[in-house]
């Protein structure tokens, strides 16, 4: 499925029948945030990310082990120097240990640099793989699911969470690897000197373990809450800034300022709690250091007094334990980074798993053409009052369809009608809801014959855009099936009301729909939608920079750009969701002609903003409260004097009595 344009339609706002958002409830209650992966699932995902680079991981770890082992020769050599001085030997005896110390420093520096480089490369490779996977899966997220979560949640994950994981990979991962190796090998070296030194050093371990447990039990939930609070803060800022004109128009500045301040206070409060947690963590670590060092010094004093070890050996043991201060503190302090990064990684894995589940499922029109956005439109039916009875979709216009059931007020299809064309799209008993108690579509059945143009009309909130998204494959129905093509694999493209113009040249923006298109093909697509003249009139023609920081395209030209993408993508089925609504009265007819040219030769489902566009369709399907209530040509539906005739009179301003 190809989405040729789009960002969310304003008709999805609460009260317009769209999916529920945080604005439907006070203070954002009821927002359904995107999922967060469990700890087990996060570990499994991390293993999957590292698996392709196992050889590099093993090589880096092996080199770091060698570097750490070489570095552990420093303390015994210093102990040897102490023994030489204590025994009163000549100064020449110090030459060998000093030379060995220099060689150890050079070897340790070289091997450590190489090992950390390998670990850093591993981290960057895994990070790049995570980013690519996150972006790929995020593009498959269901539009209604994103709307329920709010833009702030996904924005916080794309920005803050990815940055936090990246920081941990670049700094914490190499340091953690080296620290853990140093701790393990140093304790082993102390045992080689005398196992009693090791036992003395281990007196610090209970305090360190209790400190780590105390910290971890509080940090994981605290950092998760902090990320959620930051997401809520961003969501509020996005809503306030994005709707600034409306906020000012309704004199809601103070209310929105207070909402932003409240969410900021929550985020700051959680940050200060994390600062207090870290301070308590460091204080407990210092206590453990004093306990361990005192135990090793007392043990050394007693052993030297008994003649069990030399002064140099006791010195080496004390230096070994002192050298553990840095690695132990680093490893435990890195728990702060690890817990924060783990919370962020769990949020990213939650999104990738949701996107994978959405991407693996079957949907109509999963074709090879690239997507460049997705756009929800209007949604659920208004609540209250009985819904009209469902009327089967029917074909009465040019090019017969597979169904021929008469709607009220319409003449039956003659038996002599030509044989039906094969179905390009079949919607069978589809129902859809954005949440419990929020049904949008009710048992909708609709068939589009190959090459047929069908217009969807109805009042706001009738479910037109939801049905369009289901046909386009952007969302999946709660019940029923939607298939495209005889094998269910026809390409489907969606063009929405609002268009995102990507940053880059105009040619690059067009090639999103067909990366290998030549300049001649780009010009042909623009000419098809009557946009070539203004495109070539740009300062640098197709090479003109557009989008953020580039040449600004007005809404009508941006929509023609989207239609040109549609031509380049060349799908079998095209879905237009009020794609001409942004042009305004002056440019609507021109844009409608562009849309008609882009749809020529392909099956089309058009959510019609202007009924002149519906009147030109082969068939018009009228929706009310999530149900199909009428189907037929423009003339037949006007003659039926039903809902469409009412809409037409309101649209055209005609008060003439309908024809019988």
N, C-alpha and C positions, 0 to 999 in steps of 0.2 A: 504494500500500500504506500502510495506517495502522498505526502501532504505538501501542497505547493505553496501554501502561505499560512501564516496565522499566529495570532495571539488571542487570548480569551475575549469573547464577545461580551459586550456590556449587558446583553440580555441574560447572562448567567447570574446577575446580581440577585440577592435575596429579594423575594417578592416578584421576580420575573419568571419564576418557575425553574430556576437552575438548581444544581446540586447544592447541598447545604454547605455553608461556610461558617467561619467563626462569627461573622457578623449577624448570623441568625439568632444568636444567644448572647446574653449580657457578658461583657468582659471576655469574649472569645470562648465561652464555654461551648462544648460540643465539637470543637475542632478535632478531627481525627488525624493525628500526626502520622507521618510515614513510619513504617516499622523499624525496629531496632533488633539486630540479630542477637541470638543468645551467645554466651561465652563459648560454648562448644562449637556452634556454627561459625563463629568468628575465627577460632583456631583452625577449623577445617578449611575455611576460605584462605587463611594465611598459608597453610601448607600447600594448597593448590597453586597459590601465587608463586611460591618459592620452588616448587617441584621442577620446573623446566631448567633451573639453574643450580641443581644439587651439586654438580661437579665444582662450580665456582665457590659455592658455600663451603664444601669440604676442603678445598685448597686454601681458602682464606683462613678457616679455622685451624688447619694444620700449621700454617706459617705463624699464626698468632701463638699457638702452643709452643712452637720452637722459640719464638722471641721471648715469651714469658720465662721459659726454662733457662734460657741464657741469662736473662736479667736476674735470676735468683742466685747466680754465682757472686753477686756483689757483696752480699752480707757475709758469707764465709770468708771471702778475701779480706774484707775489713776486719773480721775477727782474727784472721791470721796476722794482720798488721798489729793488732792490739797485743797478741801473744808475743810477737817479736819484740815489741817495745817493752812489755812487762818482763820478759826474760833477759833484757839488757843486751841483746845481740847487736852486732855492728850494723851500721846504716845500710851497707851493701845488701843485707838480707832483705831489705824492703823493695829492692829493684824488681824482682820477679812478681810479687803480688801487685805492685803498682802498674807494671806493663800489662798484666792480665786484666786489671780493672779497665785500662784503656781499650783493650781488645773487646772486652765484654760490652762496653758502652757503644763502640762502633757496630758490632754485630747486632746488638739489641736494637739500635736505632734503625739499621737497614731492614731487618726482618719485620720490625713493628710497622715501619712505613709501608712495606709491601703488603703485609697482612691487612692493615687498615684500608689500604687502597682497594684490595679485593672485596672486603666487606662493604665498603662504600659503593663500589660498582654494583654489587649484589643488591644493596638497598635501593639505589637509584633505578635499577632495572625492574625490581619488584614494584617500586612506586609508580613508574611509568605504566606498567601493566595494570596496576590498580586504577590509575586515572582513566586509561583507555576503556577498561571494563566498566567503570562507573558511568562514563559518558555514554557508552554504547547501550548499557542497560537502562539508564535514565531516560533515553529517548523512547523506550518502549513502555514507559509508565502510563497506565490508563489516565486519560485526561480528568475524569471525574474524581479519581483518587488524589490527584494533585490538587484539585480544587478544594477537596475536603481538608487537606493538610494545610493549605495556604502556601503562598509563594515564599514566605519567610523561612519555612522549615527546609525546603529544598535549597534555597539560597544559602542558608547557614551551613548546610552539608557540603555544597559545592565549593564554598569559600573557606570558612573557618575550619571545618573538619578535615578537609583535604590538606590545608596548610599545616594543621597540627600534626597530622600523620607524617607529612613530608619533613617537618622539623625533627620529629622523633627518629625518622629513618636516617636523616643526615647527621644527627649529633648523638642521640641516645643509643642507637643500635651499635655503632662501633665501640663506644665507650663501655657499654654494658658487656659486650663480648670480651673485651680486654679485662675488665674488672673481675668478671666471674672466673676467668682463667687464672688471673693473678691470685685470687683468694684460694682457689682449690690447690694450686701448685705450691703456694707459700705455706699453707697448713701442712702439706705433705713434707716440705723441706724442714719445718719445725719438728715434725715427728722423727725425721732422720737424725737431727741433732740429738734429741732426747724426747721420748714420748711424753715425759712429764711437762715439757714446755708446751706441747700441743694441748694437754689437758688443762693447763693453766689458762691458755688463750681461749679455750672453749667456754670459760666462765662468762665471757661477754656475750656468747651466742643467745642464751635465754632472753636477755634484755633486748637484743637486736631482733629476735624473732617476735617477741611480744610487741615491740615497737612497729615492726612491719605489719603484723596482724591488726594492731590497733589502727594503723594508717589505712591499710587496704580496705578494711570493713567500712570506713567512713568515706574514703576517696572515691570509690567507684560510683556510688549513688550521688555523691556531691557533684562530681564532674559531669555525670549524665544530666543531673538537674540543671547544672550551669549551662550546658549546651542547649537544652530545651528552652531555658530562659532567654538565652541569646537569640535563638530562633524566633521566639515570641516577640522579642524586642525589635528584631529586623522586620517581622511581619507588620507590626504596628507602624513602624516608620515608613515602610513601603505603602501601606494603605493611606497614611496621612499625606505623604508627599504626592503619591499618585493621584489622590483625590483632592488636592489642595484647592482647586477651583470650587468644588462642591462644598468643601468644609467652610471656605470663606463665604460662599453664597448663603449657607444656612446658619452662619454665625456660630459655628461649632469649634472655633479655634481653641477656646479654653478647655472644652471637653476632650478634644484630641490631644492637647498638650498634657493634660492630666493623665490620660491613658498612657502616653509615651513615657511620662515621668514615672508612673507606677511600675511599668515593665522595666524601666531602667533601674529603679530602686531595687526591684527583685534581683536583677542581674548583678548589681553592685553588691547587694547583701550576700549573695552566694559566693562572689569573688572574695569578699572579706572573710567569709567562713573558711575558704580554701587557704587563705594566707595564715589564719590562726592554726589551721591543721598542719601546715608545713612548719611553722615555728615550733609547735609541740613535738613534731617529728624530729627536728634537729636537736632539740634539747634532750630527748631520750637517747639519741645516738651518742651524744657526748658522755652521758653517764656510762654507757656500755664501754666506750673507749677507756675511760679511767679505770673501770673495774678490770678489764683485760690486761692493760699495761701494768697495773699494780701487781696483779697475780703473776705475770711473767717475771717481773723484777724480783719479787720475793722468792719465786722458785729458783731463779738464777743465783741469788745470794746463798740460799740453802745448799744448792748443788755444788757451788764453788767451795763453800765451807767444808763440805764433806769430801772434797777432792774428786767428785764424780765427773765434773767437767772443768774445762779451763775458763779463765776470764774471757778469752776471745770467743769461746763457744757461747757463753752466756750473753756476751755482747751481740753476737750474730742473732741469737734468739730474740733479744729485745728489739734489734733493728728489723727483724722479720715482722714482729707484731706491729711495730710502729709503721712499717711500710704498708700494712693492711689498712691503716686509717683511711687513706685516699680511696683505694678500691672498694672497701666495704661501704664507706659513706656514699661513694659514687653509685654503687649498685643499689643501695637502699633509696638514695635520693632520686635515682632514675626511676624508681617506682612511681614517683610523682608524674614524670613524663610518660611512663609506660601505662599508668592507669588512665591518664587523660587521653593518650593516643588510642588505648584500647576502647575507651568509650566512643571516640570519634570513629574508629575503624568499625565498631559494631553498627554504628549509624550508617556508614557507607555500605557495609555488607547487607544491611537490611534493605537499602534501596536497590542494590544490584540483584539481590534475590527476588525482590518484587518485580523488577524489570525483566529478569530472566523468565519468571513465571508468565509474565504478560507476553514476552516475545516468543516463548515456546508454544503458546496456545495457538489454536487455529483461528484465523480471522480472514475475512474476504479480502482478496486483493493484495496478499503479501507478495509483491513483485520486487524485482531487482532495483528499481529506480530509487535513488536516495531520497531521504526525507529531509526537509529543511525547516521543520517546525510542526506544531500541531495546535489546533484551535478548537476549544469547546465553544459551543454556541448556546442558544436558549435551551430551556429544559422542561421541567415537569409541568404537568397540568395544574391549573388553579384548583385549590381545594374548595369543597362545598358544592352541593347540588348534584343531582344525578347526572352521570355521563351519558351522552347519546349512545344509542346502540351501534355496534360495529357494522360497517357495510363493506363487503368484500371489494377489493380493488378491481376495477374493470377497465377494459380497453374499448373506447368508442371512437378514438381519433384515427388518423392515418396510420397504416401499418398495424394490423391487428395483433393483439397480445394473446396469451394463452387462456385468459379468463374472459367470460362474457356474461356476467351476472348484472342484472339491472339494478341500479340504485333508485330510491324513491324519486318519482318525477321524471325519470329518464326513459327513453324508448329502448326496447330490447334490441340487442344486436341481431341483425338479419342472419338467417341460416346460411345465406349465400356468401357470407364474408370469407375472404381468402384464408388459406391455412395460416395458422399463427407462426410467427418467427420464433426461433429459439430464445429462451430467456437468458438475458445477460446478468440480471440480479433477481434473486428470489428471497423475499422476507417472509418467513413462515411462522405465524402465531408468536410474534416477538413481544415480550414484555421487558420492561427495564425499570429499575429503581436505583436511586442514588443513595439509599439507606432505608432502614426499616421504617415503614410508614410513609415513605416518600415515593410512591409510584409515579413514573413518568409516562410510560407507554403501556397500553393494555391490549394484548392479543392482536397486534397489528400484522396484517398480511398484505403483501404488495409484490407485484412482479413487474420488472422492467424488461421489455423485449429488446433484443439487440438493435441498437441504433435509435431507440426511442428516447425522446426528451420528455421527462415528467417533472412538473412543477409542484412543489409542496407549498400550500398556503394555509393560513389560519391565524388566529389572534396570538399575541405574545403569550408564551407559556403553553402552547398547544402540544409541544413535543417535536416540532419540526426538526430543529437542529440536532436533537438527540437521535432521531431516526437517521438523519444524514450522517452522523458520526458512526452509527452502527453499520450502515452500509459501507462507509469508507474504511471500516476496520479500526478506527481510532479507539473505539470502545467495543466491549462484547456485551451482548444482551444478557439480562438476568435469566430469561427463559426464551425458548424458541430458537430458531436458527436463521442465519443470514449467509447466503452463498452467492458467489459471483462467478459467472461462466459455467459451462457445462461440467468442468472438472473442479470448480471452486478455486481456480488459481488465476483468474483474470486480474490484471493490474488495475488498481483504483487510485485516483488522485483526488485530493480534497483541496479546494480553494475556499478560504474563509473571508469573513467580512473585513478583517484588518490584516495587514500584510507587514511582515518584518523585512526590511531591506538590510541585508547583511553588509558588513563592512568589507570593502574591497572594490574592485572595478565592476562596472556594469556587466562586462563579459563574464567575470568570475561569478557574479550573482546569478546570472542566467545558467551557467554551467553546473550549478548545484543540481539541476534537474537532469542534465546529461553531461557528465564530466568530459567526454571526448568530443563534444560538438565543435565543429569548425566555426570560424567567424561568419562564413556564408550561411550556415544553418542558424546561427543566432540572429542574423539579419532577417532570414526568412521567417523565423518565429515572431520577431517583432513586427514584421510587415503584416503577418496574418492577423494580428490584433490591432493593426493600425497605430503602432507605436514607433515605427522605424524613423519617421520624420523627426520627432523630438529627440529620439535617442542619438541620431547622427548630428543633431544640432547642439548637443552638449559640448563643452569645451574641448574634450579629447575623444568624443564619440564613444565607442564601446570601452575605451580605456579610461574613461572618466571615473574617478573614485566616488562611490556613493556610500550610503549608510552613515554610521557614526563618524563625524568629522569630515565627511565628504559632501558631495553635491546633494542637496535636499530634493527629494521627489515628493510632489504633492500627492494626496491620497489617490486621485484618479490614475496618475502615472504609475504609482506603486502597485495599484491593482492590475494595470496593464502588464507590468513586469511579472506579476504572479501568473497572469493568463499566458504570457509568453513561456513561462516555465512549464505550464501545463501542456502547451503545444510541443515543447521539447521532450517532456517526459513521455508523451504520446501514449497515455493509458487507454485501455479498452473502455473503462467506465470513469466518468468524471462526476464529482459531487461538488456543487457550488452552494455554499452556505451564506446567503445574502451577500454574495461577492461584489455586488454593485452598489451596496448601501452607502458606502463612504463617499461616493462621487458627488452627492448633492443633486439638486434638480437640474442644474445647468449641464453637468457632464454625464448624467445618468444614461440618457439615450445613446450617447457615444460609447459609453462603457458597456451598455447592453449589446451593442453591435459587435464590440470586441469579444464579449463573452460568447455570443452566438457563433462567431467565426472560430473561436477556440474549440467549441463543442461540436463543430461540424464533423460528421462521420463517426461519432462515438456515442455510446449510450450515456445519458446524463440525467442526474437527479438534481434539481435546482430548488433550493429554498428561496422563494421569491420575495424580495423586499418590496418590489414594485409590481403591481398586478399587470402592467403592460408586458412585463417579462413573462408572467404566467400565461397571459393570453396567447403568446406566440408559441407555447409548448404544444407538443402532440397531445398531451393529457394533463389534466390538473387533478391533484389529490388534495382534498380539503381535510384538515385535522382539527379536532376540538377535544380538549381534555385528554390527550394521549390516544385518541382513537381516530380511525379513518371514517369520516361521515359522508363524504361525497367523492365521486370520481367521474370524470368525463371531460369533454372539450369545453372550451370557453363558452361557445354559443349554447351548448346543451345545458351547462350548469346555470347560465343566466336564465334560460327558459324554465329550468326546474324551480326557480324562485326559492332556493334554499339558502344555506349559509354563505355559499360563494356569491350568490346574487346580492345578498346583503353587503358583503365585503366590497363587491364591485361598485355598488351604488355609493357606498361611503367613500370609496377611493376616487371615483370619477365625478362625484357630485351630482350624478343624474338622479332625477326624481320621476323619470318616465316609468310607466307601468311595464313590467316584464312581459315579453311575448309569451303566449300560451304554447 
